[in-house]
Amino acid sequence: MSVLARKGDFVLTASEVNPVVRALRSHDIEITALHNEEPRLFFMHFLANDEVSKLARGLEEALRHVNRKRE
């Protein structure tokens, strides 16, 4: 089993915050900070220390809730 420690950030709109929180928490990814700025964007910081495949699944699920350009 490969284990990975990873820190990261999301920049989110208000409607994206709760779905991303649920996705990260459901995969035991810790949210270390959440703050907002003007224009109304939220900056979410996370920390994970777990099996690589579990971390990948959690981040993949969180990204599904982010309104980003999909190619």
Secondary structure as UniProt FT lines:
FT   STRAND          3..12
FT   HELIX           14..26
FT   TURN            27..28
FT   STRAND          30..37
FT   TURN            38..40
FT   STRAND          41..51
FT   HELIX           52..63
FT   TURN            64..65
//
